[in-house]
Amino acid sequence: MTLNGKHALVTGGGTGIGLAIARALEAGGAHVTITGRRQEVLEEAVSGNMTALTMDVRDEADVAAKIGAAVDKNGPIQICVPNAGIAEGKALHKTTMDFWRNMMATNLDGVFLTIRESLTSMRQTDWGRVIVISSVAGLKGLKGAPCYSATKHGVIGLTRGLSEDYLGTPYTFNAICPAYVDTPIIAQNTDSIAQRTGMSEADAKQVMVGMNRHNRLIAPEEIAAAALWLVRPGSESVNGQAIEIAGGQM
């Protein structure tokens, strides 16, 4: 099966995991719309059969307008990949309401809005896949990041609830839960850990590497391969799952 004629939407598709998934889907034949907040990053990422749209997943009106425009241009969305998110740790007693609200608006509200608006056109077709990018922090609490963990648990609950709502239909809903992936977020978190703890950057990075069971960072292409499997024949009975990619059991 090729993905020819399928329209895929990948939020946060300009870098990291999102870009790897977008490229894999495009290579499989899909037309891919990537979204993000930085137009220059999206323009650098676009290639082949891809379209870029600036979109803020926190903004309901913007999500509705931009996804509507993507559907008008490229047809119904049949592969929806809500990937946009932020990853930042902070102790709860240091967490402001602004920090909490922004984390929730991006990581949880953004997933809800993206799926809701995508389903409008997907439900008019005879096939669809929703692949939410969660985290191992959605399966177990991540030390030092209770707010982030809460959002990632939330999107798994949303995914599982939707899978129950649409049982017996040609649409499936799954979440991919990576551990630490080699993306720009690693560099940001390395700096943050080093500043908070006084560690060297090398030691700070090793903290994250060491939390992956196989003691290495995961390549974004490994996450993309899992997403590609979920849109291929043979995965039809995989539904409502939180697929852990962590180099071993967590």
Helices and strands as residue ranges (DSSP letters): E 7-11, H 16-27, E 31-36, H 39-45, E 50-54, H 60-74, E 77-81, G 92-94, H 97-104, I 105-109, H 110-122, E 128-133, G 136-138, H 146-165, E 171-178, H 184-197, H 201-209, H 220-230, E 242-245
